[in-house]
Amino acid sequence: MTQLTVLKWLGTSLVLSGILLTNLNIYPLNIIIHGSGSLLWTWAGFLSKDRALMTNFGLQLPLFATGLARVMGWI
């Protein structure tokens, strides 16, 4: 298995786990897990030069950072 394939499957697992945690109202772990998956997918997009992946998941990162900061009381 290539590094890119591993990144995609691990990222997918984390994103889906984050969605499950959101549905179970487990905060802020859901943001951390889903955000980690988005980070891996952004990296996979960078490695494969796929701008659509980088745009989709890269723009999720500041949203998760803002949500985490808000839940933690930093903003």
PDB file of N, CA, C and O in Angstrom, chain B, residues numbered from 101:
ATOM      1  N   MET B 101       0.847  -1.180   0.000  1.00  0.00           N
ATOM      2  CA  MET B 101       0.000   0.000   0.000  1.00  0.00           C
ATOM      3  C   MET B 101       0.894   1.246   0.000  1.00  0.00           C
ATOM      4  O   MET B 101       1.878   1.317   0.736  1.00  0.00           O
ATOM      5  N   THR B 102       0.540   2.207  -0.824  1.00  0.00           N
ATOM      6  CA  THR B 102       1.335   3.427  -0.910  1.00  0.00           C
ATOM      7  C   THR B 102       1.013   4.363   0.255  1.00  0.00           C
ATOM      8  O   THR B 102      -0.005   4.210   0.931  1.00  0.00           O
ATOM      9  N   GLN B 103       1.892   5.324   0.471  1.00  0.00           N
ATOM     10  CA  GLN B 103       1.675   6.316   1.521  1.00  0.00           C
ATOM     11  C   GLN B 103       0.380   7.081   1.275  1.00  0.00           C
ATOM     12  O   GLN B 103      -0.359   7.376   2.214  1.00  0.00           O
ATOM     13  N   LEU B 104       0.109   7.398   0.032  1.00  0.00           N
ATOM     14  CA  LEU B 104      -1.101   8.133  -0.306  1.00  0.00           C
ATOM     15  C   LEU B 104      -2.357   7.336   0.026  1.00  0.00           C
ATOM     16  O   LEU B 104      -3.326   7.890   0.544  1.00  0.00           O
ATOM     17  N   THR B 105      -2.344   6.054  -0.266  1.00  0.00           N
ATOM     18  CA  THR B 105      -3.487   5.195   0.047  1.00  0.00           C
ATOM     19  C   THR B 105      -3.713   5.116   1.547  1.00  0.00           C
ATOM     20  O   THR B 105      -4.852   5.174   2.010  1.00  0.00           O
ATOM     21  N   VAL B 106      -2.641   4.986   2.303  1.00  0.00           N
ATOM     22  CA  VAL B 106      -2.743   4.938   3.769  1.00  0.00           C
ATOM     23  C   VAL B 106      -3.311   6.253   4.296  1.00  0.00           C
ATOM     24  O   VAL B 106      -4.183   6.245   5.165  1.00  0.00           O
ATOM     25  N   LEU B 107      -2.822   7.388   3.776  1.00  0.00           N
ATOM     26  CA  LEU B 107      -3.340   8.694   4.207  1.00  0.00           C
ATOM     27  C   LEU B 107      -4.835   8.811   3.944  1.00  0.00           C
ATOM     28  O   LEU B 107      -5.586   9.291   4.794  1.00  0.00           O
ATOM     29  N   LYS B 108      -5.262   8.373   2.768  1.00  0.00           N
ATOM     30  CA  LYS B 108      -6.680   8.482   2.419  1.00  0.00           C
ATOM     31  C   LYS B 108      -7.554   7.611   3.315  1.00  0.00           C
ATOM     32  O   LYS B 108      -8.591   8.069   3.795  1.00  0.00           O
ATOM     33  N   TRP B 109      -7.150   6.364   3.546  1.00  0.00           N
ATOM     34  CA  TRP B 109      -7.971   5.478   4.376  1.00  0.00           C
ATOM     35  C   TRP B 109      -7.970   5.909   5.836  1.00  0.00           C
ATOM     36  O   TRP B 109      -9.005   5.852   6.499  1.00  0.00           O
ATOM     37  N   LEU B 110      -6.824   6.337   6.339  1.00  0.00           N
ATOM     38  CA  LEU B 110      -6.778   6.819   7.718  1.00  0.00           C
ATOM     39  C   LEU B 110      -7.596   8.104   7.854  1.00  0.00           C
ATOM     40  O   LEU B 110      -8.338   8.276   8.821  1.00  0.00           O
ATOM     41  N   GLY B 111      -7.456   9.002   6.879  1.00  0.00           N
ATOM     42  CA  GLY B 111      -8.243  10.233   6.886  1.00  0.00           C
ATOM     43  C   GLY B 111      -9.730   9.957   6.826  1.00  0.00           C
ATOM     44  O   GLY B 111     -10.516  10.595   7.525  1.00  0.00           O
ATOM     45  N   THR B 112     -10.119   9.001   5.985  1.00  0.00           N
ATOM     46  CA  THR B 112     -11.531   8.625   5.880  1.00  0.00           C
ATOM     47  C   THR B 112     -12.050   8.081   7.205  1.00  0.00           C
ATOM     48  O   THR B 112     -13.141   8.440   7.648  1.00  0.00           O
ATOM     49  N   SER B 113     -11.266   7.219   7.830  1.00  0.00           N
ATOM     50  CA  SER B 113     -11.660   6.644   9.130  1.00  0.00           C
ATOM     51  C   SER B 113     -11.842   7.729  10.183  1.00  0.00           C
ATOM     52  O   SER B 113     -12.788   7.695  10.970  1.00  0.00           O
ATOM     53  N   LEU B 114     -10.930   8.685  10.189  1.00  0.00           N
ATOM     54  CA  LEU B 114     -11.023   9.766  11.180  1.00  0.00           C
ATOM     55  C   LEU B 114     -12.209  10.685  10.904  1.00  0.00           C
ATOM     56  O   LEU B 114     -12.906  11.089  11.835  1.00  0.00           O
ATOM     57  N   VAL B 115     -12.445  11.015   9.645  1.00  0.00           N
ATOM     58  CA  VAL B 115     -13.587  11.881   9.308  1.00  0.00           C
ATOM     59  C   VAL B 115     -14.900  11.206   9.700  1.00  0.00           C
ATOM     60  O   VAL B 115     -15.769  11.832  10.307  1.00  0.00           O
ATOM     61  N   LEU B 116     -15.038   9.930   9.351  1.00  0.00           N
ATOM     62  CA  LEU B 116     -16.279   9.222   9.694  1.00  0.00           C
ATOM     63  C   LEU B 116     -16.422   9.063  11.208  1.00  0.00           C
ATOM     64  O   LEU B 116     -17.530   9.155  11.737  1.00  0.00           O
ATOM     65  N   SER B 117     -15.323   8.827  11.902  1.00  0.00           N
ATOM     66  CA  SER B 117     -15.375   8.734  13.369  1.00  0.00           C
ATOM     67  C   SER B 117     -15.781  10.076  13.970  1.00  0.00           C
ATOM     68  O   SER B 117     -16.548  10.126  14.930  1.00  0.00           O
ATOM     69  N   GLY B 118     -15.264  11.158  13.402  1.00  0.00           N
ATOM     70  CA  GLY B 118     -15.638  12.493  13.871  1.00  0.00           C
ATOM     71  C   GLY B 118     -17.116  12.779  13.669  1.00  0.00           C
ATOM     72  O   GLY B 118     -17.757  13.402  14.515  1.00  0.00           O
ATOM     73  N   ILE B 119     -17.652  12.323  12.546  1.00  0.00           N
ATOM     74  CA  ILE B 119     -19.087  12.495  12.297  1.00  0.00           C
ATOM     75  C   ILE B 119     -19.896  11.705  13.314  1.00  0.00           C
ATOM     76  O   ILE B 119     -20.893  12.203  13.838  1.00  0.00           O
ATOM     77  N   LEU B 120     -19.474  10.475  13.597  1.00  0.00           N
ATOM     78  CA  LEU B 120     -20.156   9.663  14.604  1.00  0.00           C
ATOM     79  C   LEU B 120     -20.111  10.349  15.969  1.00  0.00           C
ATOM     80  O   LEU B 120     -21.124  10.411  16.666  1.00  0.00           O
ATOM     81  N   LEU B 121     -18.947  10.860  16.351  1.00  0.00           N
ATOM     82  CA  LEU B 121     -18.821  11.542  17.644  1.00  0.00           C
ATOM     83  C   LEU B 121     -19.712  12.784  17.704  1.00  0.00           C
ATOM     84  O   LEU B 121     -20.259  13.106  18.759  1.00  0.00           O
ATOM     85  N   THR B 122     -19.858  13.476  16.580  1.00  0.00           N
ATOM     86  CA  THR B 122     -20.758  14.632  16.535  1.00  0.00           C
ATOM     87  C   THR B 122     -22.194  14.180  16.782  1.00  0.00           C
ATOM     88  O   THR B 122     -22.925  14.809  17.547  1.00  0.00           O
ATOM     89  N   ASN B 123     -22.593  13.092  16.134  1.00  0.00           N
ATOM     90  CA  ASN B 123     -23.952  12.584  16.316  1.00  0.00           C
ATOM     91  C   ASN B 123     -24.201  12.102  17.738  1.00  0.00           C
ATOM     92  O   ASN B 123     -25.341  12.093  18.203  1.00  0.00           O
ATOM     93  N   LEU B 124     -23.142  11.702  18.427  1.00  0.00           N
ATOM     94  CA  LEU B 124     -23.259  11.264  19.824  1.00  0.00           C
ATOM     95  C   LEU B 124     -23.033  12.408  20.818  1.00  0.00           C
ATOM     96  O   LEU B 124     -23.022  12.190  22.029  1.00  0.00           O
ATOM     97  N   ASN B 125     -22.853  13.634  20.295  1.00  0.00           N
ATOM     98  CA  ASN B 125     -22.623  14.835  21.128  1.00  0.00           C
ATOM     99  C   ASN B 125     -21.405  14.701  22.030  1.00  0.00           C
ATOM    100  O   ASN B 125     -21.451  15.070  23.204  1.00  0.00           O
ATOM    101  N   ILE B 126     -20.328  14.179  21.485  1.00  0.00           N
ATOM    102  CA  ILE B 126     -19.090  14.038  22.250  1.00  0.00           C
ATOM    103  C   ILE B 126     -18.133  15.137  21.781  1.00  0.00           C
ATOM    104  O   ILE B 126     -17.437  15.006  20.774  1.00  0.00           O
ATOM    105  N   TYR B 127     -18.132  16.223  22.555  1.00  0.00           N
ATOM    106  CA  TYR B 127     -17.340  17.406  22.240  1.00  0.00           C
ATOM    107  C   TYR B 127     -16.226  17.553  23.261  1.00  0.00           C
ATOM    108  O   TYR B 127     -16.448  17.146  24.401  1.00  0.00           O
ATOM    109  N   PRO B 128     -15.075  18.082  22.970  1.00  0.00           N
ATOM    110  CA  PRO B 128     -14.562  18.519  21.672  1.00  0.00           C
ATOM    111  C   PRO B 128     -13.830  17.404  20.916  1.00  0.00           C
ATOM    112  O   PRO B 128     -13.187  17.666  19.899  1.00  0.00           O
ATOM    113  N   LEU B 129     -13.922  16.173  21.403  1.00  0.00           N
ATOM    114  CA  LEU B 129     -13.215  15.077  20.735  1.00  0.00           C
ATOM    115  C   LEU B 129     -13.637  14.951  19.274  1.00  0.00           C
ATOM    116  O   LEU B 129     -12.812  14.625  18.421  1.00  0.00           O
ATOM    117  N   ASN B 130     -14.912  15.204  18.975  1.00  0.00           N
ATOM    118  CA  ASN B 130     -15.374  15.113  17.591  1.00  0.00           C
ATOM    119  C   ASN B 130     -14.631  16.092  16.688  1.00  0.00           C
ATOM    120  O   ASN B 130     -14.291  15.760  15.552  1.00  0.00           O
ATOM    121  N   ILE B 131     -14.384  17.284  17.188  1.00  0.00           N
ATOM    122  CA  ILE B 131     -13.683  18.304  16.397  1.00  0.00           C
ATOM    123  C   ILE B 131     -12.235  17.884  16.162  1.00  0.00           C
ATOM    124  O   ILE B 131     -11.704  18.050  15.064  1.00  0.00           O
ATOM    125  N   ILE B 132     -11.607  17.347  17.190  1.00  0.00           N
ATOM    126  CA  ILE B 132     -10.205  16.928  17.081  1.00  0.00           C
ATOM    127  C   ILE B 132     -10.061  15.771  16.099  1.00  0.00           C
ATOM    128  O   ILE B 132      -9.174  15.789  15.246  1.00  0.00           O
ATOM    129  N   ILE B 133     -10.926  14.765  16.214  1.00  0.00           N
ATOM    130  CA  ILE B 133     -10.844  13.591  15.350  1.00  0.00           C
ATOM    131  C   ILE B 133     -11.177  13.959  13.903  1.00  0.00           C
ATOM    132  O   ILE B 133     -10.432  13.607  12.988  1.00  0.00           O
ATOM    133  N   HIS B 134     -12.278  14.657  13.694  1.00  0.00           N
ATOM    134  CA  HIS B 134     -12.674  15.042  12.333  1.00  0.00           C
ATOM    135  C   HIS B 134     -11.631  15.982  11.727  1.00  0.00           C
ATOM    136  O   HIS B 134     -11.283  15.858  10.552  1.00  0.00           O
ATOM    137  N   GLY B 135     -11.144  16.903  12.521  1.00  0.00           N
ATOM    138  CA  GLY B 135     -10.111  17.827  12.040  1.00  0.00           C
ATOM    139  C   GLY B 135      -8.824  17.109  11.645  1.00  0.00           C
ATOM    140  O   GLY B 135      -8.167  17.490  10.676  1.00  0.00           O
ATOM    141  N   SER B 136      -8.468  16.073  12.394  1.00  0.00           N
ATOM    142  CA  SER B 136      -7.282  15.279  12.050  1.00  0.00           C
ATOM    143  C   SER B 136      -7.479  14.573  10.708  1.00  0.00           C
ATOM    144  O   SER B 136      -6.558  14.505   9.895  1.00  0.00           O
ATOM    145  N   GLY B 137      -8.675  14.052  10.485  1.00  0.00           N
ATOM    146  CA  GLY B 137      -8.972  13.426   9.201  1.00  0.00           C
ATOM    147  C   GLY B 137      -8.912  14.425   8.061  1.00  0.00           C
ATOM    148  O   GLY B 137      -8.418  14.112   6.977  1.00  0.00           O
ATOM    149  N   SER B 138      -9.412  15.620   8.302  1.00  0.00           N
ATOM    150  CA  SER B 138      -9.355  16.667   7.279  1.00  0.00           C
ATOM    151  C   SER B 138      -7.915  17.063   6.983  1.00  0.00           C
ATOM    152  O   SER B 138      -7.560  17.329   5.835  1.00  0.00           O
ATOM    153  N   LEU B 139      -7.098  17.100   8.012  1.00  0.00           N
ATOM    154  CA  LEU B 139      -5.678  17.402   7.819  1.00  0.00           C
ATOM    155  C   LEU B 139      -5.012  16.342   6.947  1.00  0.00           C
ATOM    156  O   LEU B 139      -4.239  16.673   6.048  1.00  0.00           O
ATOM    157  N   LEU B 140      -5.309  15.072   7.209  1.00  0.00           N
ATOM    158  CA  LEU B 140      -4.734  14.005   6.396  1.00  0.00           C
ATOM    159  C   LEU B 140      -5.221  14.075   4.955  1.00  0.00           C
ATOM    160  O   LEU B 140      -4.441  13.850   4.029  1.00  0.00           O
ATOM    161  N   TRP B 141      -6.500  14.382   4.754  1.00  0.00           N
ATOM    162  CA  TRP B 141      -7.018  14.504   3.399  1.00  0.00           C
ATOM    163  C   TRP B 141      -6.420  15.710   2.682  1.00  0.00           C
ATOM    164  O   TRP B 141      -6.194  15.660   1.473  1.00  0.00           O
ATOM    165  N   THR B 142      -6.164  16.786   3.409  1.00  0.00           N
ATOM    166  CA  THR B 142      -5.499  17.944   2.812  1.00  0.00           C
ATOM    167  C   THR B 142      -4.098  17.560   2.360  1.00  0.00           C
ATOM    168  O   THR B 142      -3.666  17.930   1.269  1.00  0.00           O
ATOM    169  N   TRP B 143      -3.398  16.822   3.199  1.00  0.00           N
ATOM    170  CA  TRP B 143      -2.052  16.364   2.862  1.00  0.00           C
ATOM    171  C   TRP B 143      -2.093  15.423   1.649  1.00  0.00           C
ATOM    172  O   TRP B 143      -1.240  15.513   0.767  1.00  0.00           O
ATOM    173  N   ALA B 144      -3.072  14.534   1.605  1.00  0.00           N
ATOM    174  CA  ALA B 144      -3.227  13.629   0.465  1.00  0.00           C
ATOM    175  C   ALA B 144      -3.484  14.432  -0.812  1.00  0.00           C
ATOM    176  O   ALA B 144      -2.953  14.100  -1.872  1.00  0.00           O
ATOM    177  N   GLY B 145      -4.282  15.468  -0.713  1.00  0.00           N
ATOM    178  CA  GLY B 145      -4.526  16.336  -1.862  1.00  0.00           C
ATOM    179  C   GLY B 145      -3.273  17.046  -2.318  1.00  0.00           C
ATOM    180  O   GLY B 145      -3.046  17.212  -3.516  1.00  0.00           O
ATOM    181  N   PHE B 146      -2.455  17.466  -1.365  1.00  0.00           N
ATOM    182  CA  PHE B 146      -1.184  18.119  -1.692  1.00  0.00           C
ATOM    183  C   PHE B 146      -0.253  17.148  -2.413  1.00  0.00           C
ATOM    184  O   PHE B 146       0.346  17.491  -3.432  1.00  0.00           O
ATOM    185  N   LEU B 147      -0.135  15.936  -1.875  1.00  0.00           N
ATOM    186  CA  LEU B 147       0.757  14.942  -2.474  1.00  0.00           C
ATOM    187  C   LEU B 147       0.312  14.548  -3.880  1.00  0.00           C
ATOM    188  O   LEU B 147       1.144  14.311  -4.755  1.00  0.00           O
ATOM    189  N   SER B 148      -0.998  14.480  -4.093  1.00  0.00           N
ATOM    190  CA  SER B 148      -1.510  14.081  -5.401  1.00  0.00           C
ATOM    191  C   SER B 148      -1.792  15.276  -6.313  1.00  0.00           C
ATOM    192  O   SER B 148      -2.283  15.117  -7.430  1.00  0.00           O
ATOM    193  N   LYS B 149      -1.472  16.479  -5.817  1.00  0.00           N
ATOM    194  CA  LYS B 149      -1.705  17.719  -6.570  1.00  0.00           C
ATOM    195  C   LYS B 149      -3.169  17.861  -6.990  1.00  0.00           C
ATOM    196  O   LYS B 149      -3.476  18.303  -8.097  1.00  0.00           O
ATOM    197  N   ASP B 150      -4.055  17.478  -6.084  1.00  0.00           N
ATOM    198  CA  ASP B 150      -5.496  17.549  -6.324  1.00  0.00           C
ATOM    199  C   ASP B 150      -6.036  18.785  -5.606  1.00  0.00           C
ATOM    200  O   ASP B 150      -6.254  18.770  -4.394  1.00  0.00           O
ATOM    201  N   ARG B 151      -6.241  19.830  -6.356  1.00  0.00           N
ATOM    202  CA  ARG B 151      -6.665  21.104  -5.753  1.00  0.00           C
ATOM    203  C   ARG B 151      -8.063  21.047  -5.161  1.00  0.00           C
ATOM    204  O   ARG B 151      -8.358  21.757  -4.200  1.00  0.00           O
ATOM    205  N   ALA B 152      -8.922  20.214  -5.720  1.00  0.00           N
ATOM    206  CA  ALA B 152     -10.276  20.090  -5.172  1.00  0.00           C
ATOM    207  C   ALA B 152     -10.216  19.511  -3.755  1.00  0.00           C
ATOM    208  O   ALA B 152     -10.918  19.987  -2.863  1.00  0.00           O
ATOM    209  N   LEU B 153      -9.389  18.495  -3.545  1.00  0.00           N
ATOM    210  CA  LEU B 153      -9.243  17.934  -2.198  1.00  0.00           C
ATOM    211  C   LEU B 153      -8.659  18.958  -1.245  1.00  0.00           C
ATOM    212  O   LEU B 153      -9.141  19.120  -0.124  1.00  0.00           O
ATOM    213  N   MET B 154      -7.617  19.652  -1.693  1.00  0.00           N
ATOM    214  CA  MET B 154      -6.995  20.655  -0.827  1.00  0.00           C
ATOM    215  C   MET B 154      -7.967  21.773  -0.481  1.00  0.00           C
ATOM    216  O   MET B 154      -7.961  22.272   0.644  1.00  0.00           O
ATOM    217  N   THR B 155      -8.794  22.166  -1.426  1.00  0.00           N
ATOM    218  CA  THR B 155      -9.774  23.220  -1.168  1.00  0.00           C
ATOM    219  C   THR B 155     -10.834  22.749  -0.186  1.00  0.00           C
ATOM    220  O   THR B 155     -11.122  23.427   0.800  1.00  0.00           O
ATOM    221  N   ASN B 156     -11.414  21.586  -0.460  1.00  0.00           N
ATOM    222  CA  ASN B 156     -12.478  21.064   0.390  1.00  0.00           C
ATOM    223  C   ASN B 156     -12.002  20.868   1.824  1.00  0.00           C
ATOM    224  O   ASN B 156     -12.573  21.430   2.758  1.00  0.00           O
ATOM    225  N   PHE B 157     -10.967  20.075   1.989  1.00  0.00           N
ATOM    226  CA  PHE B 157     -10.541  19.739   3.341  1.00  0.00           C
ATOM    227  C   PHE B 157      -9.675  20.826   3.968  1.00  0.00           C
ATOM    228  O   PHE B 157      -9.699  21.007   5.185  1.00  0.00           O
ATOM    229  N   GLY B 158      -8.910  21.552   3.153  1.00  0.00           N
ATOM    230  CA  GLY B 158      -8.090  22.635   3.692  1.00  0.00           C
ATOM    231  C   GLY B 158      -8.931  23.748   4.290  1.00  0.00           C
ATOM    232  O   GLY B 158      -8.557  24.340   5.303  1.00  0.00           O
ATOM    233  N   LEU B 159     -10.068  24.035   3.666  1.00  0.00           N
ATOM    234  CA  LEU B 159     -10.936  25.078   4.210  1.00  0.00           C
ATOM    235  C   LEU B 159     -11.704  24.621   5.448  1.00  0.00           C
ATOM    236  O   LEU B 159     -12.234  25.450   6.187  1.00  0.00           O
ATOM    237  N   GLN B 160     -11.766  23.327   5.677  1.00  0.00           N
ATOM    238  CA  GLN B 160     -12.394  22.822   6.895  1.00  0.00           C
ATOM    239  C   GLN B 160     -11.509  23.066   8.116  1.00  0.00           C
ATOM    240  O   GLN B 160     -12.012  23.228   9.228  1.00  0.00           O
ATOM    241  N   LEU B 161     -10.195  23.092   7.909  1.00  0.00           N
ATOM    242  CA  LEU B 161      -9.273  23.209   9.041  1.00  0.00           C
ATOM    243  C   LEU B 161      -9.485  24.468   9.881  1.00  0.00           C
ATOM    244  O   LEU B 161      -9.550  24.360  11.106  1.00  0.00           O
ATOM    245  N   PRO B 162      -9.597  25.668   9.275  1.00  0.00           N
ATOM    246  CA  PRO B 162      -9.854  26.835  10.122  1.00  0.00           C
ATOM    247  C   PRO B 162     -11.233  26.790  10.788  1.00  0.00           C
ATOM    248  O   PRO B 162     -11.420  27.343  11.872  1.00  0.00           O
ATOM    249  N   LEU B 163     -12.193  26.132  10.138  1.00  0.00           N
ATOM    250  CA  LEU B 163     -13.511  25.998  10.762  1.00  0.00           C
ATOM    251  C   LEU B 163     -13.424  25.123  12.016  1.00  0.00           C
ATOM    252  O   LEU B 163     -14.015  25.447  13.046  1.00  0.00           O
ATOM    253  N   PHE B 164     -12.695  24.030  11.924  1.00  0.00           N
ATOM    254  CA  PHE B 164     -12.516  23.171  13.092  1.00  0.00           C
ATOM    255  C   PHE B 164     -11.707  23.886  14.170  1.00  0.00           C
ATOM    256  O   PHE B 164     -12.003  23.755  15.358  1.00  0.00           O
ATOM    257  N   ALA B 165     -10.692  24.636  13.765  1.00  0.00           N
ATOM    258  CA  ALA B 165      -9.880  25.376  14.740  1.00  0.00           C
ATOM    259  C   ALA B 165     -10.740  26.402  15.482  1.00  0.00           C
ATOM    260  O   ALA B 165     -10.607  26.573  16.694  1.00  0.00           O
ATOM    261  N   THR B 166     -11.620  27.081  14.745  1.00  0.00           N
ATOM    262  CA  THR B 166     -12.521  28.054  15.375  1.00  0.00           C
ATOM    263  C   THR B 166     -13.491  27.360  16.327  1.00  0.00           C
ATOM    264  O   THR B 166     -13.723  27.839  17.437  1.00  0.00           O
ATOM    265  N   GLY B 167     -14.054  26.239  15.900  1.00  0.00           N
ATOM    266  CA  GLY B 167     -14.972  25.478  16.763  1.00  0.00           C
ATOM    267  C   GLY B 167     -14.288  24.979  18.019  1.00  0.00           C
ATOM    268  O   GLY B 167     -14.854  25.042  19.110  1.00  0.00           O
ATOM    269  N   LEU B 168     -13.065  24.482  17.864  1.00  0.00           N
ATOM    270  CA  LEU B 168     -12.322  23.996  19.029  1.00  0.00           C
ATOM    271  C   LEU B 168     -11.991  25.126  19.982  1.00  0.00           C
ATOM    272  O   LEU B 168     -12.128  24.982  21.197  1.00  0.00           O
ATOM    273  N   ALA B 169     -11.557  26.253  19.435  1.00  0.00           N
ATOM    274  CA  ALA B 169     -11.244  27.409  20.276  1.00  0.00           C
ATOM    275  C   ALA B 169     -12.484  27.883  21.035  1.00  0.00           C
ATOM    276  O   ALA B 169     -12.396  28.286  22.194  1.00  0.00           O
ATOM    277  N   ARG B 170     -13.621  27.833  20.379  1.00  0.00           N
ATOM    278  CA  ARG B 170     -14.861  28.271  21.026  1.00  0.00           C
ATOM    279  C   ARG B 170     -15.289  27.303  22.134  1.00  0.00           C
ATOM    280  O   ARG B 170     -15.678  27.731  23.220  1.00  0.00           O
ATOM    281  N   VAL B 171     -15.216  26.016  21.858  1.00  0.00           N
ATOM    282  CA  VAL B 171     -15.592  25.013  22.863  1.00  0.00           C
ATOM    283  C   VAL B 171     -14.648  25.079  24.069  1.00  0.00           C
ATOM    284  O   VAL B 171     -15.077  24.889  25.207  1.00  0.00           O
ATOM    285  N   MET B 172     -13.379  25.344  23.819  1.00  0.00           N
ATOM    286  CA  MET B 172     -12.399  25.391  24.901  1.00  0.00           C
ATOM    287  C   MET B 172     -12.438  26.729  25.654  1.00  0.00           C
ATOM    288  O   MET B 172     -11.762  26.889  26.671  1.00  0.00           O
ATOM    289  N   GLY B 173     -13.236  27.694  25.151  1.00  0.00           N
ATOM    290  CA  GLY B 173     -13.363  28.975  25.830  1.00  0.00           C
ATOM    291  C   GLY B 173     -12.239  29.939  25.502  1.00  0.00           C
ATOM    292  O   GLY B 173     -12.038  30.914  26.226  1.00  0.00           O
ATOM    293  N   TRP B 174     -11.505  29.693  24.434  1.00  0.00           N
ATOM    294  CA  TRP B 174     -10.412  30.567  24.061  1.00  0.00           C
ATOM    295  C   TRP B 174     -10.905  31.783  23.307  1.00  0.00           C
ATOM    296  O   TRP B 174     -10.203  32.792  23.235  1.00  0.00           O
ATOM    297  N   ILE B 175     -12.126  31.704  22.732  1.00  0.00           N
ATOM    298  CA  ILE B 175     -12.690  32.886  22.053  1.00  0.00           C
ATOM    299  C   ILE B 175     -14.154  33.013  22.453  1.00  0.00           C
ATOM    300  O   ILE B 175     -14.838  33.934  22.007  1.00  0.00           O
TER     301      ILE B 175
END
